[in-house]
């Protein structure tokens, strides 16, 4: 797995879920079942204790809920006939505790993590089991994870240490998500059709509301420009820390004329005070606060973040409506081809994975735990709840009763246990709840926007990036390369370096890091036929 792929998978598939599901509450709650009262699935088989270390994917357990004893994890335990001692660090602490756990060698029976590279490295040293033999005899896992998906999750050493999370049910595509209510208020409900019209809208908002931050940004590790900082780059077909295929060659977007043109626009926005002066230092917490309270107009994100839910808006947010913006009618003249702005399909798996320690006292029982995460009973409990209490069946169709579904604050934590199904298997139940709870016009706009992105992504096909296998030396340079791009871009936007100096940075980048995308090109050309069969259409660009 390459650095960018891992970062994007972690980013789009974990912590952001908490922002999508953050609203909504209910008086209902589910007390944990008593472990002592539960019976074994096999009266002749002794129930044993096992340990598990896992990531909560940004969705913490509510106060008073025991990660080792609640209605959802108990389904897994009963399936496998085990009592799990589950350690779930705070989301922000996970990487630190994960690293300490790996280095100590004190491993749990079952591990869930989003850091595949580090785990595979330890697995190659003997820390984790190759699970292919278990997978081959497991229809319950094969229902969600195909042999092809297992191949994608295979380590660079050729082993099947990881059972990945499915990402096949995710709504396809990414694009610009914008505050439609601000479009209505300041642009008579007409979506801007050019970059210039979007900038005019930023100016209108800032003039009417001087304390607003119509354009902000979120810094994510070495990615200095992300989310709210991306729309201008997106419309120029040159997102930071990304690539483009031109004439059969893979190149860094940082080296493109379109990228420099986007930087020029961003500098203009910064100089005018339309771009947040703190754009280079805004972390996740600050970004969330600014989006909520400072009328941030837009961001680039993936379609799964727009799955509507039955969440009831807070009174202070009742007027807000975020929708997927339509494509521009006219793109910047510097853009070489509008195909570079089209969304792509998502990789069928993401960085999440389940592993079994080689030190586990019962390999078969540990595997049963993994199968428990793919059980039909857990699937229904997470995404629909209990029949008669959370949903009913009419004309053969499940319908939510409380209108909230996973927006229920007491139940949405269960979503982080969908480690095999994938978080986006919530789509059906969440849309059903939204159709019941949302304003009908808002609901239709949301669904139409998602379909628009999905149709475009299906036409474009899969991206090359997630398939590429780079050498270890090249992977080790990816973070450094991304940091170089972020620093140069931010300095140019803030005027700390001139555009001529920015050009020099581009030339320096080519000399220091050009080999990264040379390796991309080599891999693409050596695997072109296979990639085309898999649906990677851009290899012919």
C-alpha positions as CSV (number, residue, x, y, z in Angstrom):
1,X,0.0,0.0,0.0
2,X,1.3,3.4,-0.9
3,X,1.3,6.4,1.5
4,X,-1.4,8.4,-0.3
5,X,-3.8,5.6,-0.6
6,X,-3.4,4.7,3.1
7,X,-3.9,8.3,4.1
8,X,-7.0,8.9,2.0
9,X,-8.5,5.6,3.1
10,X,-8.1,6.4,6.7
11,X,-9.3,9.9,6.2
12,X,-12.4,9.2,4.2
13,X,-13.4,6.0,5.9
14,X,-12.9,6.7,9.5
15,X,-12.9,9.9,11.4
16,X,-15.2,11.7,9.0
17,X,-18.0,9.3,9.8
18,X,-18.4,11.1,13.1
19,X,-19.1,14.4,11.3
20,X,-21.7,12.8,9.1
21,X,-23.5,11.2,12.0
22,X,-22.9,13.9,14.6
23,X,-26.5,15.1,14.9
24,X,-29.5,13.4,16.3
25,X,-30.5,12.1,19.7
26,X,-33.0,9.7,21.2
27,X,-34.2,8.7,24.6
28,X,-33.9,5.1,23.7
29,X,-30.8,3.2,24.9
30,X,-29.9,-0.5,25.0
31,X,-28.5,-1.8,28.3
32,X,-25.7,-4.3,27.8
33,X,-26.6,-7.9,28.2
34,X,-25.1,-9.8,31.0
35,X,-22.3,-12.0,29.8
36,X,-23.1,-14.5,32.5
37,X,-26.6,-14.9,31.2
38,X,-25.6,-15.7,27.6
39,X,-25.4,-19.3,26.5
40,X,-22.8,-21.0,24.4
41,X,-23.5,-21.6,20.7
42,X,-22.1,-25.1,21.3
43,X,-22.9,-26.7,24.6
44,X,-19.9,-29.1,24.2
45,X,-17.5,-26.3,23.5
46,X,-15.9,-24.4,26.3
47,X,-16.3,-20.6,26.1
48,X,-12.8,-19.0,26.3
49,X,-11.5,-15.5,26.9
50,X,-9.8,-13.7,24.0
51,X,-8.4,-10.2,23.6
52,X,-8.9,-7.6,20.9
53,X,-7.4,-4.2,20.2
54,X,-9.3,-2.0,17.8
55,X,-9.8,1.5,16.3
56,X,-13.2,3.2,16.9
57,X,-13.0,5.0,13.6
58,X,-13.8,8.3,15.2
59,X,-17.1,7.1,16.7
60,X,-16.6,6.8,20.4
61,X,-18.7,4.6,22.7
62,X,-21.3,6.6,24.7
63,X,-20.6,7.1,28.4
64,X,-21.5,4.0,30.3
65,X,-21.2,1.6,27.3
66,X,-18.7,-1.2,27.8
67,X,-16.7,-1.9,24.6
68,X,-16.4,-5.5,25.9
69,X,-20.0,-6.0,26.8
70,X,-22.8,-4.4,24.8
71,X,-25.6,-5.6,22.5
72,X,-23.4,-5.5,19.4
73,X,-20.1,-6.9,20.4
74,X,-22.0,-9.6,22.3
75,X,-23.3,-10.9,18.9
76,X,-19.7,-11.5,17.8
77,X,-18.9,-13.1,21.1
78,X,-21.8,-15.5,21.0
79,X,-21.1,-16.4,17.4
80,X,-17.5,-17.3,18.2
81,X,-18.3,-18.6,21.8
82,X,-15.8,-16.3,23.4
83,X,-15.6,-13.5,25.9
84,X,-13.7,-10.7,24.4
85,X,-11.7,-8.2,26.3
86,X,-11.8,-5.3,23.9
87,X,-9.4,-2.4,24.1
88,X,-10.5,0.7,22.1
89,X,-8.3,3.7,22.6
90,X,-9.5,7.2,21.9
91,X,-9.3,7.9,18.2
92,X,-6.6,10.5,18.6
93,X,-4.5,8.1,20.8
94,X,-4.8,5.1,18.6
95,X,-1.7,5.5,16.5
96,X,0.5,6.0,19.5
97,X,-0.9,3.0,21.4
98,X,-0.9,0.9,18.3
99,X,2.8,1.6,17.7
100,X,3.6,0.8,21.4
101,X,1.7,-2.4,21.1
102,X,3.6,-3.5,18.0
103,X,7.0,-2.6,19.4
104,X,6.3,-4.4,22.7
105,X,5.3,-7.7,21.0
106,X,2.4,-8.0,23.5
107,X,-0.2,-8.6,20.9
108,X,-3.9,-9.3,21.3
109,X,-5.5,-12.4,19.8
110,X,-7.3,-10.2,17.2
111,X,-6.2,-6.8,15.9
112,X,-8.2,-4.2,14.0
113,X,-6.2,-1.3,12.5
114,X,-6.0,1.0,9.6
115,X,-2.2,0.9,9.4
116,X,-1.6,-2.0,7.0
117,X,2.0,-1.2,6.1
118,X,3.2,-1.3,9.7
119,X,1.2,-4.4,10.5
120,X,2.3,-6.3,7.4
121,X,5.9,-5.5,8.3
122,X,5.5,-7.1,11.7
123,X,3.6,-9.9,10.1
124,X,6.6,-10.6,7.8
125,X,8.6,-11.0,11.0
126,X,6.2,-13.6,12.3
127,X,3.7,-11.5,14.4
128,X,0.5,-12.3,12.5
129,X,-0.9,-15.3,10.7
130,X,-1.5,-15.7,7.0
131,X,-5.3,-16.1,6.8
132,X,-5.8,-17.4,3.3
133,X,-6.5,-21.0,4.4
134,X,-9.2,-19.8,6.7
135,X,-10.7,-17.5,4.1
136,X,-10.9,-20.3,1.5
137,X,-13.2,-22.2,3.8
138,X,-15.4,-19.3,4.9
139,X,-18.5,-18.6,2.9
140,X,-19.6,-16.0,5.4
141,X,-16.5,-13.9,4.8
142,X,-16.6,-14.6,1.0
143,X,-20.1,-13.1,0.9
144,X,-18.5,-9.6,1.4
145,X,-14.8,-10.1,0.5
146,X,-14.2,-11.6,-2.9
147,X,-11.0,-13.3,-3.9
148,X,-10.1,-10.3,-5.9
149,X,-10.4,-8.1,-2.9
150,X,-8.2,-10.4,-0.9
151,X,-5.6,-10.1,-3.7
152,X,-5.8,-6.3,-3.3
153,X,-5.2,-6.7,0.5
154,X,-2.3,-9.0,0.0
155,X,1.0,-7.8,1.5
156,X,3.9,-6.8,-0.7
157,X,5.6,-10.0,0.4
158,X,2.7,-12.0,-1.0
159,X,0.9,-13.0,2.2
160,X,-2.8,-12.7,3.2
161,X,-2.4,-11.3,6.7
162,X,-5.4,-9.0,6.4
163,X,-9.1,-9.5,6.1
164,X,-10.0,-6.1,4.6
165,X,-13.2,-4.0,4.9
166,X,-15.4,-4.0,1.9
167,X,-15.9,-0.6,0.3
168,X,-18.1,-1.8,-2.6
169,X,-21.4,-0.3,-1.2
170,X,-19.9,3.2,-1.0
171,X,-21.7,5.9,-3.1
172,X,-19.3,6.6,-5.9
173,X,-17.4,9.8,-6.7
174,X,-16.2,12.9,-5.0
175,X,-16.8,16.5,-5.6
176,X,-17.5,20.0,-4.2
177,X,-20.0,20.0,-1.3
178,X,-21.4,23.5,-0.7
179,X,-23.8,25.3,1.6
180,X,-26.8,25.5,-0.6
181,X,-28.6,27.8,1.8
182,X,-25.8,30.3,1.3
183,X,-26.2,29.9,-2.5
184,X,-29.9,30.7,-2.0
185,X,-29.3,33.6,0.3
186,X,-26.5,35.3,-1.6
187,X,-26.9,34.1,-5.2
188,X,-30.6,33.8,-5.6
189,X,-30.5,30.0,-5.5
190,X,-28.3,29.8,-8.7
191,X,-25.3,27.6,-8.5
192,X,-22.1,29.4,-9.7
193,X,-21.0,28.2,-13.1
194,X,-17.4,29.3,-13.2
195,X,-14.6,29.7,-10.7
196,X,-15.0,33.5,-11.0
197,X,-18.7,33.2,-10.1
198,X,-17.8,31.1,-7.0
199,X,-15.3,33.8,-6.0
200,X,-17.9,36.4,-6.4
201,X,-20.1,34.4,-4.0
202,X,-17.3,34.3,-1.5
203,X,-17.1,38.1,-1.7
204,X,-20.8,38.5,-1.2
205,X,-20.8,36.3,1.9
206,X,-17.8,38.1,3.4
207,X,-19.2,41.6,2.7
208,X,-22.6,40.7,4.3
209,X,-21.0,38.8,7.2
210,X,-17.5,40.2,8.0
211,X,-16.9,37.7,10.7
212,X,-17.5,34.8,8.4
213,X,-14.8,32.5,6.9
214,X,-16.3,31.7,3.5
215,X,-13.2,29.7,2.6
216,X,-11.2,27.8,5.1
217,X,-9.0,24.7,5.1
218,X,-8.1,21.6,7.2
219,X,-4.6,20.4,7.6
220,X,-4.2,16.6,7.8
221,X,-0.8,15.4,8.7
222,X,1.5,16.2,5.8
223,X,-1.4,17.2,3.6
224,X,-1.3,21.0,4.0
225,X,-4.3,21.6,1.7
226,X,-7.4,19.4,2.2
227,X,-11.2,19.6,2.4
228,X,-12.1,23.4,2.3
229,X,-8.8,24.3,0.7
230,X,-9.4,22.0,-2.3
231,X,-12.2,23.4,-4.5
232,X,-10.0,25.8,-6.5
233,X,-7.4,23.0,-7.2
234,X,-10.3,20.6,-7.9
235,X,-11.7,22.8,-10.6
236,X,-8.3,23.2,-12.1
237,X,-7.9,19.5,-12.4
238,X,-4.8,19.5,-10.2
239,X,-5.4,18.5,-6.6
240,X,-2.4,18.8,-4.3
241,X,-0.4,15.6,-3.5
242,X,-2.0,13.8,-6.4
243,X,-1.1,12.7,-10.0
244,X,-2.3,12.9,-13.6
245,X,-1.8,10.6,-16.5
246,X,-0.8,12.5,-19.7
247,X,0.2,10.7,-22.9
248,X,0.9,7.5,-21.1
249,X,3.0,9.0,-18.4
250,X,2.2,9.6,-14.7
251,X,3.1,13.0,-13.4
252,X,2.7,14.9,-10.2
253,X,0.0,17.5,-10.3
254,X,2.4,19.8,-8.5
255,X,4.4,20.2,-11.7
256,X,1.4,21.2,-13.9
257,X,0.5,24.7,-15.2
258,X,-3.0,24.2,-13.8
259,X,-1.5,23.7,-10.3
260,X,0.4,27.0,-10.5
261,X,-2.8,28.7,-11.9
262,X,-4.7,27.4,-8.9
263,X,-2.0,28.7,-6.5
264,X,-2.3,32.1,-8.1
265,X,-6.1,32.1,-7.5
266,X,-5.6,30.9,-3.9
267,X,-3.1,33.7,-3.3
268,X,-5.6,36.2,-4.6
269,X,-8.3,34.8,-2.2
270,X,-5.8,35.0,0.7
271,X,-4.8,38.6,-0.1
272,X,-8.5,39.6,-0.3
273,X,-9.2,38.1,3.1
274,X,-11.6,35.5,1.6
275,X,-9.3,32.6,2.5
276,X,-9.0,32.0,6.2
277,X,-5.7,33.6,7.4
278,X,-5.2,30.5,9.6
279,X,-5.7,28.1,6.7
280,X,-2.2,26.6,7.1
281,X,-2.7,25.7,10.8
282,X,-6.3,24.7,11.1
283,X,-6.5,21.2,12.5
284,X,-9.6,18.9,12.6
285,X,-11.1,20.4,15.7
286,X,-10.7,24.0,14.5
287,X,-12.0,23.0,11.1
288,X,-15.2,21.5,12.6
289,X,-15.8,24.6,14.7
290,X,-15.3,26.9,11.7
291,X,-17.6,24.9,9.5
292,X,-20.3,25.0,12.1
293,X,-20.0,28.7,13.2
294,X,-18.3,30.7,10.5
295,X,-20.2,30.0,7.3
296,X,-17.6,28.1,5.4
297,X,-19.0,27.8,1.9
298,X,-17.5,24.7,0.5
299,X,-15.1,21.7,0.6
300,X,-14.2,18.7,-1.5
301,X,-15.2,15.4,-0.1
302,X,-16.4,11.9,-1.1
303,X,-20.1,11.1,-1.9
304,X,-20.4,8.7,1.1
305,X,-20.2,11.8,3.4
306,X,-23.5,12.9,1.8
307,X,-25.6,9.9,2.6
308,X,-28.7,11.4,4.1
309,X,-29.8,10.3,7.6
310,X,-32.7,10.6,9.9
311,X,-30.8,13.0,12.1
312,X,-32.8,15.9,13.5
313,X,-30.9,19.2,12.9
314,X,-30.0,21.2,16.0
315,X,-32.0,24.5,16.2
316,X,-29.0,26.6,15.4
317,X,-28.3,24.5,12.3
318,X,-31.9,24.2,11.0
319,X,-31.3,26.7,8.2
320,X,-28.2,25.0,6.9
321,X,-28.3,22.7,3.9
322,X,-25.2,21.2,2.4
323,X,-25.5,19.7,-1.1
324,X,-23.3,18.4,-3.9
325,X,-22.5,21.3,-6.3
326,X,-23.0,20.6,-10.0
327,X,-20.0,20.6,-12.4
328,X,-19.0,24.0,-13.7
329,X,-20.4,25.1,-17.0
330,X,-17.0,26.6,-17.9
331,X,-13.7,25.5,-16.5
332,X,-10.5,27.6,-16.3
333,X,-8.9,28.1,-19.7
334,X,-5.6,26.6,-18.5
335,X,-7.3,23.2,-17.9
336,X,-5.9,20.8,-20.5
337,X,-8.9,18.5,-20.5
338,X,-12.1,18.4,-18.5
339,X,-11.6,14.6,-18.0
340,X,-9.1,15.6,-15.3
341,X,-12.0,17.1,-13.2
342,X,-14.2,14.0,-13.4
343,X,-14.7,11.9,-10.3
344,X,-13.6,8.3,-10.2
345,X,-14.9,5.1,-8.7
346,X,-13.7,4.0,-5.3
347,X,-11.2,1.2,-4.6
348,X,-13.2,-1.9,-3.5
349,X,-11.4,-2.1,-0.1
350,X,-9.9,0.4,2.2
351,X,-7.1,0.5,4.8
352,X,-9.2,-1.1,7.6
353,X,-8.3,-4.7,8.4
354,X,-8.6,-7.6,10.8
355,X,-5.5,-9.7,11.8
356,X,-4.9,-12.7,14.0
357,X,-1.8,-12.8,16.2
358,X,0.5,-15.8,15.7
359,X,0.6,-16.1,19.5
360,X,-3.2,-16.6,19.9
361,X,-4.0,-19.7,21.9
362,X,-6.8,-20.8,19.6
363,X,-6.5,-19.9,15.9
364,X,-9.8,-21.4,14.9
365,X,-11.7,-19.5,17.6
366,X,-9.9,-16.3,16.7
367,X,-11.1,-16.8,13.1
368,X,-14.6,-17.4,14.4
369,X,-14.4,-13.9,15.9
370,X,-13.6,-12.5,12.5
371,X,-16.5,-14.4,11.0
372,X,-18.7,-13.0,13.7
373,X,-18.1,-9.5,12.3
374,X,-19.6,-10.7,9.0
375,X,-22.7,-12.4,10.6
376,X,-26.2,-11.5,9.3
377,X,-27.3,-11.0,12.9
378,X,-24.7,-8.3,13.5
379,X,-25.5,-6.7,10.1
380,X,-29.1,-6.3,11.0
381,X,-28.4,-5.1,14.5
382,X,-26.0,-2.4,13.4
383,X,-27.8,-1.0,10.4
384,X,-31.5,-1.6,11.3
385,X,-31.7,-2.5,15.0
386,X,-34.5,-4.6,16.4
387,X,-37.7,-5.5,14.5
388,X,-40.7,-4.0,16.2
389,X,-38.6,-1.5,18.1
390,X,-36.4,0.1,15.5
391,X,-37.9,-1.1,12.2
392,X,-41.0,-2.8,10.8
393,X,-41.6,-4.7,7.6
394,X,-44.3,-3.5,5.2
395,X,-44.8,-5.1,1.8
396,X,-41.5,-6.9,2.3
397,X,-39.6,-3.7,2.9
398,X,-37.9,-2.6,6.1
399,X,-39.0,0.8,7.3
400,X,-37.4,2.6,10.3
401,X,-39.8,3.3,13.2
402,X,-38.1,6.1,15.1
403,X,-37.1,7.9,11.9
404,X,-33.5,8.2,13.0
405,X,-31.8,4.9,12.4
406,X,-28.0,5.3,12.9
407,X,-28.5,9.0,13.8
408,X,-29.7,7.8,17.2
409,X,-26.9,8.9,19.5
410,X,-27.3,5.8,21.7
411,X,-26.8,3.4,18.8
412,X,-24.6,4.9,16.2
413,X,-21.4,3.8,17.9
414,X,-22.2,0.3,16.6
415,X,-21.2,1.5,13.2
416,X,-17.5,1.1,14.0
417,X,-18.1,-2.6,14.3
418,X,-19.0,-3.0,10.6
419,X,-15.4,-4.1,10.0
420,X,-16.3,-6.5,7.2
421,X,-19.4,-5.1,5.7
422,X,-18.0,-1.6,5.5
423,X,-19.4,1.6,7.0
424,X,-21.4,2.3,3.9
425,X,-23.7,-0.6,4.2
426,X,-25.5,1.9,6.3
427,X,-26.7,3.5,3.0
428,X,-30.0,1.6,2.7
429,X,-31.2,2.1,6.3
430,X,-29.9,5.7,6.5
431,X,-31.7,6.7,3.3
432,X,-34.9,5.0,4.5
433,X,-34.7,7.0,7.7
434,X,-33.8,10.2,5.9
435,X,-36.8,9.9,3.5
436,X,-39.0,9.8,6.5
437,X,-37.4,12.6,8.5
438,X,-35.9,15.1,6.0
439,X,-37.6,18.0,4.1
440,X,-38.7,16.4,0.9
441,X,-37.1,19.0,-1.4
442,X,-33.8,18.8,0.5
443,X,-33.9,15.0,0.4
444,X,-34.5,15.1,-3.4
445,X,-31.6,17.5,-4.0
446,X,-29.3,15.3,-1.9
447,X,-30.2,12.1,-3.8
448,X,-30.0,13.8,-7.2
449,X,-26.5,15.1,-6.3
450,X,-25.3,11.7,-5.2
451,X,-26.6,10.1,-8.4
452,X,-24.9,12.8,-10.5
453,X,-21.6,12.0,-8.9
454,X,-22.1,8.3,-9.1
455,X,-23.0,8.4,-12.8
456,X,-19.9,10.5,-13.6
457,X,-17.6,8.2,-11.5
458,X,-18.9,5.1,-13.2
459,X,-18.2,6.6,-16.6
460,X,-14.6,7.6,-15.5
461,X,-13.7,4.3,-13.9
462,X,-11.3,3.4,-11.1
463,X,-8.2,5.4,-10.3
464,X,-4.7,4.0,-10.9
465,X,-3.3,5.2,-7.6
466,X,-4.6,2.5,-5.2
467,X,-3.4,-0.4,-7.4
468,X,0.2,0.8,-7.7
469,X,2.8,-1.2,-5.8
470,X,5.9,0.9,-5.1
471,X,9.3,-0.1,-3.8
472,X,9.9,0.3,-0.1
473,X,12.5,3.0,-0.8
474,X,9.9,5.0,-2.8
475,X,7.2,4.5,-0.2
476,X,9.5,5.9,2.4
477,X,9.9,9.1,0.4
478,X,6.1,9.7,-0.1
479,X,5.6,11.6,3.1
480,X,8.6,13.7,2.6
481,X,7.4,14.5,-1.0
482,X,4.0,15.5,0.3
483,X,5.5,17.7,2.9
484,X,7.6,19.4,0.2
485,X,4.5,20.1,-1.9
486,X,2.5,21.4,1.1
487,X,5.2,23.7,2.3
488,X,5.9,25.2,-1.2
489,X,2.1,25.6,-1.9
490,X,1.4,27.3,1.4
491,X,4.4,29.6,1.2
492,X,3.4,30.7,-2.3
493,X,-0.3,31.4,-1.3
494,X,0.8,33.4,1.7
495,X,3.4,35.4,-0.3
496,X,6.4,34.1,1.6
497,X,7.9,33.1,-1.7
498,X,7.4,34.7,-5.1
499,X,5.8,32.8,-8.1
500,X,9.3,32.7,-9.6
501,X,10.6,31.0,-6.5
502,X,7.6,28.7,-6.6
503,X,8.7,27.7,-10.1
504,X,12.1,26.9,-8.7
505,X,10.5,24.7,-6.1
506,X,8.7,22.8,-8.8
507,X,12.0,22.2,-10.6
508,X,13.6,21.1,-7.3
509,X,10.7,18.7,-6.7
510,X,11.2,17.1,-10.2
511,X,14.9,16.5,-9.4
512,X,14.3,15.2,-5.8
513,X,11.1,13.3,-6.2
514,X,10.4,12.8,-9.9
515,X,11.4,9.2,-9.6
516,X,8.3,8.5,-7.6
517,X,6.0,9.0,-10.5
518,X,8.5,7.4,-12.9
519,X,7.9,4.3,-10.8
520,X,4.1,4.9,-11.1
521,X,4.5,5.0,-14.9
522,X,6.6,1.8,-15.0
523,X,4.1,-0.1,-12.9
524,X,1.2,1.2,-15.1
525,X,2.8,0.2,-18.3
526,X,3.9,-3.2,-17.0
527,X,0.3,-3.9,-15.8
528,X,-1.8,-2.0,-18.3
529,X,-3.9,-4.9,-19.6
530,X,-4.7,-6.2,-16.2
531,X,-5.6,-2.7,-14.9
532,X,-7.9,-2.1,-17.9
533,X,-9.7,-5.3,-17.2
534,X,-10.2,-4.2,-13.6
535,X,-11.8,-0.9,-14.8
536,X,-8.9,1.6,-14.6
537,X,-9.7,3.5,-17.7
538,X,-7.2,6.3,-17.2
539,X,-4.3,4.1,-18.1
540,X,-5.1,5.0,-21.7
541,X,-5.1,8.8,-21.1
